[in-house]
């Protein structure tokens, strides 16, 4: 049976074309920086690539495991971080978390978040203040990250995080309300 459209707008037709594989998704202006090598970072980078993100692992400790094959690994923030970059810190137990986050806040990235449960205090807030971070910069940090889908495993956390990033990029609340 042939694919037909009813009274959809041109934008709806373009989205339909993407869904049916007749057009490319995304416009190549997405960078995803996963900070700290972790199982969640691995899934973020792999799933993010499928969503059109240029994936980078920022791992300041050279003794940690590398990113999945095919992804750039850096030991300092990439110089080209700009308004197209989404940054996700994937390990809230790392001792260098506040220092790394403070360094990243100097960049004008689109979005920055730290993985962690909202039931526990954010361990980096006091440390950021002690490092001299401005309140406005601290307020840029999202926590928790991702959509509230009850994620518990690294793949689920990655999916929830990427869904949240896409919702935010598209100006949508996420969830089932349209």
N, C-alpha and C positions, 0 to 999 in steps of 0.2 A: 504494500500500500504506500502511496506517495505521501511524503511529508507535506502537510499544509499548515498555513497560518491563518488565524482569524484577524481581527482588527488590532493587532499589536503594532506598536511604534517601530520605527527603524532600529532603535536601540535594542528592543526586545528581539528583533530578528537577528541582530548581530550576536546577541548572547546565545540565541538558539543555535546559530551557526557554530559558535565555539563549543557548545555542549555536544553537537553532533560531529565534532572533529573536522568541520569545514573551514575553520579559521583558527589562528593561533591565539591562545589565551595570554593575557598580560602584554605589557609593552616594553619589557626589559629594563624597567627602572626600579627593580626591587633588589635590595641587598639584605641578606640575613646574616648577622654575626652572632654565632653561638659562642658564648664566653665560658671557658673551662671545659676540658674534655670530660664527657660523662655520657652515660647511655642516652639521656634525654637529648644532649647535643647531637649525638649520632643520628637519632631519628629526626630531629628538627632539620638538620642539613639534608638528609636524604629525601624526606617528604617535601621540604621547602623547594628543592630542585624541581620536583614534579609540578610545583605551583609557579614556577618561573623566577624563583629567587636565585641570585648569585650567592652561594653559600661560602662562608668563611668561618673557620674555627680560630678564635683568639685564645690561645693557651699560653699564659705567661711562664709556666713551669715546663722547661724542655724535657723533663723526666716523665711527664704524663703521657698517656697513650694518645696517638694521633687521631685525626678525624678519619671518617670513612674515605676510602680511595676516591680520588677525583676532586677533592675539595682543598682549597687553599688553607694552609695553616700558618698563622703568624704568632709571634711572641710579643707583639706590641700592637696597639690599635692601628688599623690601616689608615694611611694618610688621607684617603679619599672618602672618609665617612661624611655623609651629607644628609640632606633631607629625604633621600631615598632609602636610608638604612634603618632597619629595625634590629635592635640589639637585645639579646636575651641572655642573662646570666643564669647558668643552669645548675649551679651548686652553691647554695646559701650557707654551707658550712666551711667554705674555704677561708683560711685566715687572711688572705690578701683581698677579700671581697671589697671592703670599703675603699682601699687604695685604688683598685682597678676601676671600681664604679666612679670614684672621684675623677680619675683620668678620663673616663669615657664621657662624663658630663661636660667636658670642655668642647665636645663636638656637637654640631647642630644636627644630630640624627633625628629621624622622624619619630621614633618610639624607642623607649628603653624600659626593660622590666627585669625583675629579679624573681626567680622561682622561689616559692615558699608558701607555707600555709598561713592563711589569715588568722588562725587560732593562736599563732605564736608571734611574739614581737619581732619586728624587723631588726636583725642584728646590726645592720649597717647604719642606722639613722644617727645614733650618737657619734659613731666614728666619723661619719661624713661631716657633721657639725664641727667636730674637733679638728678635722683636716681643713676647715675654712670654707666648706661648700655653702653657697648661698641658699636660703630657703626656697627661692624660686627654682633653683636647679634640683634640689632634693625633691620638690613637688613633681618634677618631671618623671620620676621613677614610679613605674606601675608595680604593684604587688597586692594581691596575687596576680598572676598572669593567666591568660587563657579564659575560655568559656567555662562556666560551672557545669561540667558534665559528670562530675564524680570521678575524675581520672585518678588512677592509682599506679599505673605502670608507665614506664618511659614512653612507649608508643602512644598511649592514651594522653599523656601529658603533652607530648609533641603535637598531636592532633588538636587538642583543646587550645594550645598556644597559637598554632597557625590559624585555626578558625577565628580566634580572637583578633589576630593581626589583620586577617582579611576583612573581618567585620569593621574594624577600626579604619582601615584604608578606604573602605567603601562607604563610610559614614553610616553604618548600620549597627543596631544594638546587639546583634547575635540572637540566637534562640529561635523560637518559632513565631514571633510576632513580626508581621510584615506591614 
